[in-house]
Amino acid sequence: MNLFALLKDGGFVMVPLIVCSLAVWAVVFEKAWGLGQFKKQYKTLHAKAYELVKANRIDEAKGLFQTAGPLIAAPHLVLFEEKDLRKDLRDEKVQRRLSETQAGLRKFLWVLGTIGSSAPFIGLFGTVVGIIKSFDSIAASGKSGFSVVAAGLSEALIATAAGIFVAVVAVMFYNYFQTKLQNLNLEFRNRLEDLADLLE
């Protein structure tokens, strides 16, 4: 049995499951590319800025971050623009900008979590529909037997399997990106603090 036949035999519940699957892969590719670009850019900028600050070329270092993306620029620019502010007040501002950066990096991650928790229930709904069709077939034919209920049971099993598969993929990538984000945020924060210490 080929893939298209399976999708057809799974019934109408396969439509939302296919949509969920496409959404999962769209988020996966977006996060993989976006986080990779973020890490590459901030590492390059931080290395250059660190050397410039050590050479006391503060304005040039600030200029680097003025051309960066907002998720990288915002917390770093606080260090340069508020360097004369009292340390505790400056740190509060940096923490607020860091929170915005972390929220920006988590963008769309909720999609994976939502699909991971809801896809099995969509599949379960397909299971119920398939079983109902089996009972309808029995009622319509007036007799039982595997040949009578086969179509309904096939739909139920395909829908169940599809729902579980989509959920497992979504949860695996959700956990993967959660761990990746924790490590990335920690590294970003540490490098930011290293630069802050150098500016003092």
N, C-alpha and C positions, 0 to 999 in steps of 0.2 A: 504493500500500500504506500503510495507516494504522499508527500507532504500536503499537496493541495486536496487530496482525497481525505486526509485526516482532518484538515481544517473544515472541510465541508461537512464531514460526518460529526464533527463536534458540536454542530448547531450554532444558533445565533450568539451564544455566550462567547464563542471564539472571537467575535468582533471586538468587544471591549478588552479581551485578553491580548489580542494583537496590538491594539492601540497602546495598552500598558507596556507591552514588550518594546515597542518602538520608542516610547517615552523613556524607558529604562536605558536603552542603548544611546539615545540622544544625550541624556544626562551624563552617562559614563564617558562618552567621547568629549563632551564639553568640559567636564571636570578634569579629565586626564590632560587635555591640552591646556586649559586655563591654569591649573596648578603648576604644570611644568613651566609655562611661560612666566608665571609670577616668581617662582623660585629662581629661575635663570636670571631674570631682570634684577631682582633685589640683591642677589649675590654679587652680580657685576657692579651695581651701583654702590653697594656698601664697601666693596674692596677699594673702589676709586675714591669714594668719599673719605674713607679712613685714612688713606695716604695724604689726601689734600688737607684734612684737619690736622694731621701730624705735622704737616709743613706750614701750618697756620694760614692756609688759603681757604678761609671759612666761606667767603662769598662764592667761590668756585664750587665748593662742596654743596652749598645750598642750591646753586643753579642746577646741579645734577638732578636733584629731587623735584625741582620745579617743572622739569620736563617728563617726569615719570608718571605712571598711572596713579590715580587717586588712592588706591588701596595701599600703595607703597609710599606715596608722597606725603599724605596727611600726617601720620605720626612723626615722620622724620622732620617735616617742616616746623612742627611745634618746637623741636629741639633747637633749631636755628633761629626762629622768629621770637621765641620766648626764652632765650638763653639767659636773659637778665632777670627773669622772673624768679621769685622764691622757689626753691627746689621742690617743696611739697606741692605747690600749686601747679608747677610745670608738669610734675609727674602725674597729677590728676588729669590734666589735659591730654597728656600722652596716652594714658590708660583709656580715655574716652575714644580717642582716635584708633587705638589698637582694637577696641571692641567693635568699631565700625569695620575695620579691616577684616576681623575674624568673621563678622556677619556676612561681609561681601564674599569671602572665600567659601562660605557654606551655602551660597546661593544655589537653589535648585536641588540641594541634597535631600530636602524634605520629600521630593518626588519619589526617590528610591525607598525611603522609609514608609511612605504611604502605600505605594504599590506592593512592597514586601509584606505589609500586614493585611492588605485588602484582596490581593489576587487569589489566595486560597478560598476566600468566601465567594468570589465570582465563580471560581471553578465548582464550588459546592452548590451554588445555585444551578449551574448547568447539570450537576449530578441529579438534583431534585427534578429538574425539567425532564431529563432523560428517563428517570424512573416513572414519572407521571405518564410519559408517552408509552412506556411499556405496559402499564396498566390499562391505558386507553386502547392499545392494540389487543389486549386480552378481551376487553369488554366488547370491542367491535367485532372480533372474530368468533367470540363465544367459546374459545378454547385456549389452552395454554401450551407451553412448549418453547424451546429455545428459539426456534425459527420465528415465533410470533414476537418475542420480546427482544430479539437480537439487536435491532436498530436502536431502540431506546437505551438498552444497556451500553451499547457501543458509544452512543453520544454522551452518556453519563460518565463513562470511564475516560474518554478522551478529554472532556471538559475538566475533570478532576486532575488528570495528569498535567494538562496545560497550565492550570492555575497554580499547581505546586511548582512546576518548572519556572514560571515567570517570577513567583515569589522568592524562590531560592536564589535565582540570579540577582534579583534586586537587593536582597538582604546581604548577600556576599559582597557586592560592590558597595553597599551602604557602610558596612563594617570596615571595608578596606579604606574607603575615603575618610571615614571618621578617624581611623588611626593615622592616616597620612596627614590629615589636617592638624591633629594634635602635635605631631612631630614638626610640621611646618610652622605652626604658630609659635612653638617653643623656640625653634631656631631663629625665627624672625625677631621675637622679643629679645632673645639674648644678644643678637647682633645690634639691635637698636639700643640696648642698655650699654653695650660696649662703646658705641659711638657717643652716647650721652656722657659716660664717664670721661671720655677723651675731651669733650667740650668744656668740662668743668675746670 
